[in-house]
Amino acid sequence: MRPNVVVVLADDMGWGDLGCYGSAIPTPNIDRLAAGGARLTDCHSASAVCTPSRYALMTGRYAWRGPLKNFVLMGHGPALIEPDRPTMASVLRDAGYTTGAFGKWHLGLGWRHRDGSVRDAFAPGAVLHDDVETDFGRDIDYTAAVTGGPTELGFDRFFGIAGSLDMPPYAFISDDRTVGVPDREKEVYLTEQRPGLQVDGWREDEADVRFVGEAVDWLRGIEPGTPYLCYLAPSAPHRPCVPPDFIRGRSGLGDRADAVCLVDWAVGEVLQAIAERGETENTLVVVTSDNGAPMIFDDDGDMSQHRPNGDWRGQKGDLWDGGHREPFIAFWPGQIAAGSLLEAPICLTDVLPTVASAAGTPLPDGAAEDGQDLLGALTRGESLPMDRPVVHHSLGGRFAIRSGRWKAIFAPGSGGGFSEPSISALFSAGSGKAHANPAWDADHPDGQLYDLSTDPTESTNLWSTQPETVTTLYTQLQSICQSDSSGLPFDVLPGLQVRG
């Protein structure tokens, strides 16, 4: 019997946010999954920010191979996944699964503008980055269906939001239409929210609860014996952190930690629905996150009491491990041994080939070219390569590569993340364009090289003393980036300069 598949992708939940990774935040549902299944300690998102990370999870392909070379989309960003590209949903639906997605999409949609136009991410000169959106979506015809979204990429059912809770439009989307029409200015702005339109009665603290309710209702309506893929993408604990009243105060560590509790509650509700169907034994559950947690906001909690990225250096957006090292739990009773611990490096590009393997369906030719199948390691104890190269990508579009014990960062500081020297160091003052050869800071004259076997917190830069290693890793990165027709985006990867 083919297993059901549940993938839970939290938003900005760091490596150190879960109890099973040493956190003080109570996460009993996810901790039970870890105790009854496998916990992976060296999992990396394919990007340190959300849109490219979600693209990679859904397609098994690094997002920089496509049009998005840096940053993220906003709520009105164009559809980013090509219509004919295999996705986790389309692969399983073609294998006979019913498929549902609930929560944050953030991969762009084909919004129809009032002049009839629809933005195309693949058109020459396409503008993807619209942090200051044209009229913040006020020129969108919200009575028209969106295109290029989940229901055209393999999902039979979608209920969620276009981007993050800090982005307009402030409205739910059911399949391909907004629930109601965003026709009025946002009434109350929370932390970091951008201006735009909302539907009547919009409330952020109801969003994740509604996602979970829709997912559970969908699960309960599936015909017995029909295999399913349930993709649940909570908005929590991304800002604004607005835990509902029944969650608020649960952690004792503030609203952000309570939002992690909200993710744990969501997992528990889905697990209960699966148990009610009598399908726990035949369901593969994966819980992970899209990137590291931000650590720059004072109201997110006391970092002396809780470090959301554990002891890893950096935070969301960064090339240091805190930006992209993620929790990853896999649970499948009778197939994955309870209490398993996997320490080999993996990437969220691996999820698609793994769930396809679990479903017993082959991938289409050319699909998931940056992923590897983890099923043998999870279910049969097979070894994963410890020297597998994994490419890291920052908010600012800079690159790093991890290969075996070594990690090379081809950028100054955080690589254009949120840590100092931050994204502003990569940009000309007021121009909005990245420097071809940015000013390197004094501590990292040309780049960074770390021996993670002896320096897992990336504190001692060996770039100048190990030039041969830097050159080897640079060549390896070039080879990976040039492995398809997209080529290597040299405008965001400066030429190699090693001081001997």
PyMOL commands that set and color helices and strands:
alter all, ss='L'
color gray80, all
select helices_A, chain A and resi 19-21+28-36+50-59+63-65+88-94+134-137+150-152+204-220+255-276+280-282+298-300+321-323+348-359+375-380+423-426+467-481+490-492
alter helices_A, ss='H'
color red, helices_A
select strands_A, chain A and resi 4-10+38-44+98-104+157-161+173-174+177-178+184-185+197-198+228-233+283-289+325-331+340-342+346-347+390-393+399-403+406-409+448-451
alter strands_A, ss='S'
color yellow, strands_A
deselect
rebuild
show_as cartoon
